[in-house]
Amino acid sequence: MTKVHLILVFCLLAVGSVYAADIRLGVEVEFRTFYLNHHQPDFSFQFQEAKLFLDTFVSEDVSALLEYDLKNVEQNSRLKRGYLLWSHLPLNAQIKLGQFRIPFGFWDVYTIEKSLNKNSFIGSDESFAPFLLRDLDIGVQLESYFRHLHLAVAVVNGNTINNFQDNNNQKDVAARVGFTSLKFSLNLDTYVGVRSRGQQDVTMNVPSTKHIFAVGADWILHGEKLTLSGEVISVHYQAVRTFGSYMQFHYDLLEVLYGLRFIGKVEFWNPNTRVSENETWQTVLGFKQTISRGLAVQLEYRYNTRQTREHSNGVMFEMEIEL
């Protein structure tokens, strides 16, 4: 944990002490084991991640959230979400300032396997930073709710998580507008941004920036026991165009065992529409059992197939604990 992160924690604790009853601490831990059959079989136990949450009220209308990765599979520790939230503004609006999730589509899916469309880096090479749609960034976000309508607009650095400076002085913009009712919701999303070359070379006849344009739509349909949802996404990163979609579901099996759900997902993903051989289909089926509040286990089977007839499968088990 860096000095900057420690200062953030102490500041939140200090201001929250005025509203001591409103300080909320939380810990989330995930353990995972999996067997993957792809080229060479891989059987592993994995300490997936451990998160620390700190949520407090700074004043009657201002709250603060700090989410810190104590450990994950990528690195030992890092700051994730960290922002101030101003609520009760005119037009039922609220403003978020800091590092937050980009408002584009669903953040999580029902299965352990996250979306290929939003968790795959796009357009990476040696000179330009890749683009990841399911990411966090630093900036300001305005949200407003009016009856069944919802609008969110974020202006961010476009320099990914924990990068406090904008390397091109051009801001990225993400917007989300949606309709929500008791049984159904529909949202439309867009993202416009720029990536700059890491090392400038005036002798090379190549562009110094690449433009990003992404559009998407997502929906949820709630039934008595069955919930269906899906998302369609297209991303243009200069000459690279990706396209994909997925549909997922969960079905409550309360008559079999309380807290048990049957879950599944079918996803299509093409990281470059100019190359049909890259097309991937993924099917996931499994069960999730909520044992008690803050304790859940999940078992699922995954099958991947590509246009080149290459295929792989695997079994994953995850235990999630929230304190």
ZAMARGU-4260 file (C-alpha; in steps of 0.2 Angstrom, whole numbers, plus 5000, padded with zeros to 4 digits):
<rodrens>
0) 5000/5000/5000 | 5008/5016/4994 | 5008/5033/5005 | 4995/5040/4994 | 4983/5026/4997
5) 4987/5026/5016 | 4983/5045/5016 | 4966/5041/5007 | 4962/5028/5021 | 4966/5040/5035
10) 4957/5054/5028 | 4941/5044/5026 | 4942/5037/5043 | 4945/5055/5050 | 4930/5063/5041
15) 4920/5047/5045 | 4923/5048/5063 | 4911/5063/5064 | 4898/5051/5058 | 4904/5036/5067
20) 4888/5026/5065 | 4889/5028/5046 | 4907/5020/5044 | 4905/5003/5035 | 4920/4991/5033
25) 4920/4976/5023 | 4931/4962/5016 | 4928/4951/5001 | 4939/4935/4998 | 4938/4923/4983
30) 4946/4906/4982 | 4946/4897/4966 | 4951/4880/4959 | 4950/4875/4941 | 4954/4861/4928
35) 4957/4868/4910 | 4960/4856/4895 | 4968/4867/4882 | 4984/4862/4873 | 4991/4856/4890
40) 4979/4852/4905 | 4980/4864/4919 | 4974/4860/4937 | 4977/4874/4949 | 4971/4880/4966
45) 4971/4899/4966 | 4969/4913/4979 | 4959/4924/4967 | 4958/4940/4977 | 4955/4949/4993
50) 4947/4966/4994 | 4945/4979/5007 | 4930/4991/5007 | 4928/5007/5017 | 4912/5017/5015
55) 4907/5032/5025 | 4898/5049/5025 | 4908/5065/5024 | 4892/5075/5027 | 4874/5073/5025
60) 4875/5074/5006 | 4893/5068/5003 | 4899/5050/5004 | 4915/5042/5000 | 4920/5024/4995
65) 4937/5016/4995 | 4940/4999/4987 | 4957/4991/4989 | 4964/4975/4982 | 4974/4967/4996
70) 4979/4953/4984 | 4974/4947/4967 | 4980/4936/4953 | 4988/4950/4944 | 4998/4959/4957
75) 4999/4960/4976 | 4989/4976/4980 | 4982/4991/4971 | 4969/5004/4973 | 4953/5001/4964
80) 4938/5012/4967 | 4941/5028/4977 | 4929/5042/4975 | 4918/5055/4983 | 4899/5055/4979
85) 4888/5071/4980 | 4869/5066/4981 | 4853/5075/4983 | 4857/5088/4969 | 4844/5096/4958
90) 4835/5085/4945 | 4838/5070/4956 | 4856/5070/4951 | 4873/5065/4959 | 4891/5068/4955
95) 4905/5056/4957 | 4923/5062/4958 | 4938/5051/4958 | 4942/5033/4952 | 4927/5023/4947
100) 4920/5010/4935 | 4917/5016/4917 | 4898/5017/4915 | 4896/5005/4900 | 4885/4990/4901
105) 4885/4976/4915 | 4900/4976/4926 | 4898/4958/4931 | 4890/4942/4924 | 4882/4928/4933
110) 4895/4916/4930 | 4913/4914/4936 | 4919/4917/4918 | 4918/4935/4914 | 4913/4942/4897
115) 4926/4940/4883 | 4919/4956/4875 | 4923/4967/4890 | 4938/4958/4898 | 4949/4956/4882
120) 4962/4969/4878 | 4959/4977/4861 | 4972/4984/4849 | 4988/4982/4859 | 5005/4984/4851
125) 5022/4990/4856 | 5018/5009/4854 | 5000/5011/4859 | 4991/5006/4876 | 4978/4993/4873
130) 4959/4997/4877 | 4949/4987/4890 | 4931/4991/4891 | 4928/4984/4908 | 4940/4995/4917
135) 4942/5009/4930 | 4947/5027/4926 | 4950/5044/4935 | 4938/5058/4931 | 4920/5065/4935
140) 4903/5057/4932 | 4886/5064/4932 | 4871/5053/4935 | 4853/5058/4935 | 4837/5048/4938
145) 4819/5053/4933 | 4805/5040/4936 | 4810/5026/4924 | 4824/5034/4915 | 4843/5035/4920
150) 4857/5045/4913 | 4876/5043/4917 | 4890/5053/4908 | 4908/5052/4913 | 4923/5062/4908
155) 4939/5052/4912 | 4958/5053/4908 | 4957/5038/4897 | 4973/5032/4904 | 4967/5016/4914
160) 4967/5012/4932 | 4979/5021/4944 | 4986/5033/4931 | 4984/5050/4939 | 4990/5060/4924
165) 4983/5061/4906 | 4996/5057/4894 | 4988/5066/4879 | 4977/5080/4888 | 4962/5074/4878
170) 4948/5067/4889 | 4938/5051/4885 | 4919/5051/4887 | 4907/5037/4892 | 4888/5039/4892
175) 4874/5027/4897 | 4855/5030/4895 | 4842/5018/4901 | 4824/5013/4904 | 4820/5003/4920
180) 4803/4996/4925 | 4798/4982/4937 | 4801/4968/4925 | 4812/4975/4912 | 4827/4986/4909
185) 4835/4992/4893 | 4851/5003/4892 | 4862/5010/4878 | 4880/5014/4880 | 4894/5023/4870
190) 4912/5027/4873 | 4923/5039/4864 | 4942/5041/4867 | 4960/5043/4861 | 4976/5033/4864
195) 4993/5041/4861 | 5009/5034/4856 | 5020/5030/4870 | 5036/5034/4861 | 5035/5049/4848
200) 5046/5047/4832 | 5044/5061/4820 | 5054/5052/4807 | 5040/5039/4806 | 5025/5042/4794
205) 5013/5035/4807 | 4999/5043/4817 | 5003/5048/4835 | 4985/5045/4841 | 4972/5031/4839
210) 4954/5034/4841 | 4942/5023/4850 | 4923/5022/4848 | 4912/5009/4856 | 4893/5006/4857
215) 4883/4994/4866 | 4866/4989/4872 | 4861/4978/4887 | 4844/4972/4893 | 4837/4962/4908
220) 4820/4953/4909 | 4815/4947/4927 | 4803/4933/4929 | 4796/4924/4945 | 4811/4912/4945
225) 4820/4915/4929 | 4830/4931/4925 | 4837/4933/4907 | 4850/4947/4902 | 4861/4950/4888
230) 4873/4963/4880 | 4879/4967/4862 | 4895/4977/4860 | 4905/4984/4845 | 4922/4993/4847
235) 4932/5002/4834 | 4950/5005/4839 | 4957/5014/4823 | 4958/5000/4810 | 4953/4986/4822
240) 4934/4982/4824 | 4928/4970/4837 | 4910/4963/4839 | 4902/4952/4851 | 4887/4948/4862
245) 4881/4936/4875 | 4865/4931/4884 | 4865/4924/4902 | 4852/4918/4914 | 4849/4912/4932
250) 4835/4901/4938 | 4830/4899/4956 | 4829/4881/4962 | 4821/4885/4979 | 4810/4869/4978
255) 4826/4859/4977 | 4837/4868/4990 | 4835/4886/4997 | 4848/4898/4989 | 4852/4887/4974
260) 4853/4894/4957 | 4855/4886/4940 | 4866/4898/4929 | 4872/4899/4912 | 4880/4910/4898
265) 4882/4909/4879 | 4894/4921/4871 | 4901/4926/4854 | 4917/4936/4852 | 4927/4942/4837
270) 4942/4952/4842 | 4944/4957/4824 | 4930/4956/4812 | 4942/4956/4797 | 4948/4939/4802
275) 4934/4927/4804 | 4946/4913/4811 | 4947/4923/4827 | 4928/4920/4831 | 4925/4912/4848
280) 4910/4904/4855 | 4909/4901/4874 | 4896/4891/4883 | 4895/4890/4902 | 4883/4880/4913
285) 4884/4878/4932 | 4876/4880/4949 | 4878/4894/4963 | 4873/4890/4981 | 4871/4904/4993
290) 4874/4896/5010 | 4872/4911/5021 | 4873/4929/5020 | 4891/4933/5014 | 4895/4915/5009
295) 4892/4907/4992 | 4900/4893/4982 | 4899/4891/4963 | 4903/4876/4951 | 4902/4878/4932
300) 4908/4870/4916 | 4915/4880/4902 | 4917/4875/4883 | 4926/4886/4871 | 4926/4883/4852
305) 4934/4894/4838 | 4931/4895/4820 | 4947/4885/4817 | 4939/4870/4825 | 4950/4873/4840
310) 4941/4869/4856 | 4944/4868/4875 | 4934/4865/4890 | 4936/4866/4909 | 4928/4865/4926
315) 4929/4879/4939 | 4924/4880/4957 | 4924/4896/4967 | 4920/4901/4985 | 4916/4919/4989
320) 4916/4926/5007 | 4910/4943/5012 | 4913/4950/5030
</rodrens>
